[in-house]
Amino acid sequence: MRYDVLIIGAGPVGNYLANLLAKDYSVAVVEKKNSFGGKACTGIIGSENYERLNLPKEAILNELYGATFYSRIQSFSIGRKSPQAYLVDRKTLERELAKRAMKKGADYFMSTTFKGFKNGKAILQHLGEVYEVRANFYVGADGVNSTVAKAIEAKTKAEFLIGYEVEVLGEFNEKAVEVWVNKEITPDFFAWVAPIDGETARVGTFGSIEDLNRFLRLRRLEPTRILEFKAGSIGLGWRKPWIKGNVALLGDAALQVKPTTAGGIVYGMLCAQALKKALLEWRPEKYWNYCSWVRKQVSFGLKFRKLFLGLNQEEIEKIFEILGSEDAKEVIETQADFDDHLRTAKAILKRPKLLAKLIRVSPALIKALL
Ligand SMILES: Cc1cc2nc3c(=O)[nH]c(=O)nc-3n(C[C@H](O)[C@H](O)[C@H](O)COP(=O)(O)OP(=O)(O)OC[C@H]3O[C@@H](n4cnc5c(N)ncnc54)[C@H](O)[C@@H]3O)c2cc1C
């Protein structure tokens, strides 16, 4: 068996890349699980990029128009007239993308695990049988614990966090996400409540299971009304190189994740587009350059993350006071972008009044962001 491109991992990003490449190349995708989906993931994807990337409508469970932000003692809401993000079903998203790729000619090998490279070939294992496949180009889209990254000796000093999430019954505003920033409850990350409808939501945080339990108590959600529990890791930082010879890392395997929110689906897909461009030009080494927008966002997000970790709750309360003001809300409502956090921060810092107030709270924060 020989393919132009062998993609390892049929998550959303691997399947999306298979779609992009299947018309121009012979493509195979190997997936170690026996079915799609199942990963711990809230499934929130910005609506603008959802349309732009032409992702399957069938996967959308809910449309989200805004968010309410809570600190320990304050809250404010922002919203727009059109949906800003979608809450999706991961299994449907992955299956539909895989179906599209198959229809374009991609071959899928489920229950097939990539074990490593030997003499330029991929060693695969399917139900106890080990065999080799040769491809001209290999893509590791095999998630945060990437075996492909290990095989090419990619290095990382990233911060790895475990996310805990439940699907739970309760009472929710079905059109808005809740974001809770309270270091006394969840010290490592914010906690989120993402409604599927008015009575069911995905609720989670990164850190420890105790953090999530504390949050569920604060939010008055009953441990006996949990429909599903999931845990999964995320890596915030760099894992390099993204390309070595004829092997590229993509999506979570390359840690193409927003350090501000831990969202990785859109950034992985944007990098898949960059990889396609580099491959079509026969200049795979350009992949890193073509991902420059995502790299800028990750760099910004990492600075923001470092600052967040250094803030105490009193400082967070002061920042909430500023961001909850009419002036700031107007900027956020008109200029914030779900995936472009750099642009959002710039828009806020362009307002002299807001800038002056934020400098007073944390000069270090502003210095780093500027
Ligand atoms: C709690 C939590 C909540 C999140 N919420 C969001 C969110 O709301 N929005 C968002 O955008 N992102 C979110 N993320 C991040 C998101 O889940 C990832 O960024 C996304 O799944 C990355 O997709 P991927 O295809 O790169 O990797 P994955 O989804 O991890 O897919 C990798 C695939 O590779 C397969 N695989 C692994 N090893 C091998 C092997 N050796 N051989 C063959 N196959 C293999 C796996 O089985 C898997 O199917 C969240 C993450 C967590 C942990």
The ligand as an ORCA input file, in Angstrom:
! r2SCAN-3c Opt
* xyz 0 1
  C     -12.472     19.560     28.620
  C     -12.151     20.104     27.247
  C     -13.012     21.016     26.648
  C     -12.708     21.526     25.371
  N     -13.595     22.383     24.783
  C     -13.331     22.875     23.549
  C     -14.254     23.733     22.901
  O     -15.323     24.045     23.428
  N     -13.947     24.188     21.653
  C     -12.771     23.845     21.025
  O     -12.503     24.323     19.899
  N     -11.890     23.028     21.619
  C     -12.142     22.522     22.857
  N     -11.262     21.672     23.437
  C     -10.044     21.309     22.705
  C     -10.396     20.323     21.596
  O     -10.988     19.173     22.151
  C      -9.150     19.951     20.803
  O      -8.459     21.106     20.453
  C      -9.538     19.175     19.546
  O     -10.105     17.942     19.902
  C      -8.308     18.945     18.670
  O      -8.652     18.114     17.603
  P      -7.569     17.144     16.967
  O      -8.253     16.502     15.822
  O      -6.299     17.860     16.777
  O      -7.260     16.075     18.128
  P      -8.225     15.016     18.812
  O      -9.612     15.495     18.852
  O      -7.573     14.651     20.099
  O      -8.182     13.781     17.818
  C      -7.044     12.956     17.710
  C      -7.471     11.613     17.150
  O      -6.303     10.816     16.967
  C      -6.557      9.504     17.417
  N      -5.267      8.911     17.797
  C      -4.479      9.209     18.853
  N      -3.356      8.472     18.830
  C      -3.432      7.679     17.730
  C      -2.568      6.683     17.168
  N      -1.402      6.369     17.721
  N      -2.965      6.052     16.042
  C      -4.159      6.363     15.446
  N      -5.019      7.292     15.938
  C      -4.650      7.944     17.062
  C      -7.481      9.704     18.626
  O      -8.192      8.528     18.937
  C      -8.366     10.842     18.140
  O      -9.501     10.379     17.446
  C     -11.521     21.131     24.704
  C     -10.659     20.209     25.308
  C     -10.968     19.694     26.562
  C     -10.024     18.695     27.192
*
